[in-house]
Amino acid sequence: MADALRVAIATESFLPTVNGVTTSVLRVLDHLRERGHDAMVIAPNAGAPSHYRGFPVLEVPALPYRRFPVGLPSVAVRSVLERFGPDVLHAASPFALGASAISAASRLGIPSVAIYQTDVAGYARRNGLAATSPLAWRILRAIHERADLTLAPSTAAIADLDVAWLGERGGEELAAAYAALDVFVHTGSEETFGQTLQEAGASGLPVVAPRAGGPIDIVEEGVTGLLYDPASAAQLRGAVAALVSDAGLRARMGEAARRRMLGRSWTAIGDELLGHYRAAIGARAAVAPA
C-alpha cells in the first residue's frame, strides 16, 4: 500500500509474559498486519517467539524483578533501528528499555510515540519502596519529555500525568507554547541562572520558582512572580493555586515580568559580553611585561 508505515515497537513486556502491556502490543501488531503495515518488536529477553504475525522480535538483555523481566538499555537498540529504518517508534509503557529506544530514535531523527500504561511510582509504593516513588516519577517525566507524543489510556492516567508532553520546542513553536500558558512553573532548585524564566517573563507570564539560585535574581517576589521554599511542596502548590485562581494577579505579574525583560535581549547580553572580552584583554595588556 502507498501509505504503508514501518513501525518499531519497543515494549517493556512481551510474550511469554502476559499482562495488559503485552496484550495491547499484540493487538497493535494484529492491527498493523491487517492494515498492511510493517513492524518489528524490541522486547526484554524472556523467551519470546522469534516472530509474531510475521513481524520479527528482537530480545535485549533483561534482569528479573518479582518474576517480571526488566529490559535493560542496550546499544543494540540503535543499530536495530538503523537497520529497520522505521517511520515511527512506538514505546509501550517505556521505562529502562523504552527510554533507551526513545533516545536512540531521537538521535536518528525518528519520531516516537510513548504510551503511558504502567504506574511505576504506584507499584513502588505498593511494594514497600515508597521512598523511590518520587525518583520513579522523575524518570518517567524525563522519558516522556523525550518522546514526540505521549498517549494515555484513561482519564486517571491523564490525571497522573497532569501535563501534555510537547517534546523539544524552539523558535516560533516555543514562543507559541509560552503564549498558550497562564502560569510558568519552574521546579529546578539548582539553576545558576534560569533562561527559561526570562523567556517566560518576556512572554508575559507570571513565574513560580524556587527561592534558590538564579531565580532569586530573576523573579521579584510578589511583582513578577512567586518564590517558594524548594523543600516545601505545600508552598509550591499554594503559589500555583494563588495564580490559577486570580486572573487579575496573573495579568499584573505577567505585564510586570514582560516589562522587566524588555532590555534583556540576546543582542544586549552579547554586547555586554564583548565589553567583558575587552576588559579582560585590557587587564592582561596592563600587566604584560614591556
Rosetta blueprint (number, residue, H / E / L):
1 M L
2 A L
3 D L
4 A L
5 L L
6 R E
7 V E
8 A E
9 I E
10 A E
11 T E
12 E L
13 S L
14 F L
15 L L
16 P L
17 T L
18 V L
19 N L
20 G H
21 V H
22 T H
23 T H
24 S H
25 V H
26 L H
27 R H
28 V H
29 L H
30 D H
31 H H
32 L H
33 R H
34 E H
35 R L
36 G L
37 H L
38 D E
39 A E
40 M E
41 V E
42 I E
43 A E
44 P E
45 N L
46 A L
47 G L
48 A L
49 P L
50 S L
51 H E
52 Y E
53 R L
54 G L
55 F E
56 P E
57 V E
58 L E
59 E E
60 V E
61 P L
62 A E
63 L E
64 P E
65 Y E
66 R L
67 R L
68 F E
69 P E
70 V E
71 G E
72 L L
73 P L
74 S L
75 V L
76 A H
77 V H
78 R H
79 S H
80 V H
81 L H
82 E H
83 R H
84 F H
85 G L
86 P L
87 D L
88 V E
89 L E
90 H E
91 A E
92 A E
93 S L
94 P L
95 F L
96 A H
97 L H
98 G H
99 A H
100 S H
101 A H
102 I H
103 S H
104 A H
105 A H
106 S H
107 R H
108 L H
109 G L
110 I L
111 P L
112 S E
113 V E
114 A E
115 I E
116 Y L
117 Q L
118 T L
119 D L
120 V H
121 A H
122 G H
123 Y H
124 A H
125 R H
126 R H
127 N L
128 G L
129 L L
130 A H
131 A H
132 T H
133 S H
134 P H
135 L H
136 A H
137 W H
138 R H
139 I H
140 L H
141 R H
142 A H
143 I H
144 H H
145 E H
146 R H
147 A L
148 D L
149 L E
150 T E
151 L E
152 A L
153 P L
154 S L
155 T H
156 A H
157 A H
158 I H
159 A H
160 D H
161 L H
162 D L
163 V L
164 A L
165 W L
166 L L
167 G L
168 E L
169 R L
170 G L
171 G H
172 E H
173 E H
174 L H
175 A H
176 A H
177 A H
178 Y H
179 A H
180 A L
181 L L
182 D L
183 V L
184 F E
185 V E
186 H L
187 T L
188 G L
189 S L
190 E L
191 E L
192 T L
193 F L
194 G L
195 Q H
196 T H
197 L H
198 Q H
199 E H
200 A H
201 G H
202 A H
203 S L
204 G L
205 L L
206 P L
207 V E
208 V E
209 A E
210 P E
211 R L
212 A L
213 G L
214 G L
215 P H
216 I H
217 D H
218 I H
219 V L
220 E L
221 E E
222 G L
223 V L
224 T L
225 G E
226 L E
227 L E
228 Y E
229 D L
230 P L
231 A L
232 S L
233 A H
234 A H
235 Q H
236 L H
237 R H
238 G H
239 A H
240 V H
241 A H
242 A H
243 L H
244 V H
245 S L
246 D L
247 A H
248 G H
249 L H
250 R H
251 A H
252 R H
253 M H
254 G H
255 E H
256 A H
257 A H
258 R H
259 R H
260 R H
261 M H
262 L L
263 G L
264 R L
265 S L
266 W H
267 T H
268 A H
269 I H
270 G H
271 D H
272 E H
273 L H
274 L H
275 G H
276 H H
277 Y H
278 R H
279 A H
280 A H
281 I H
282 G H
283 A H
284 R H
285 A H
286 A H
287 V H
288 A L
289 P L
290 A L
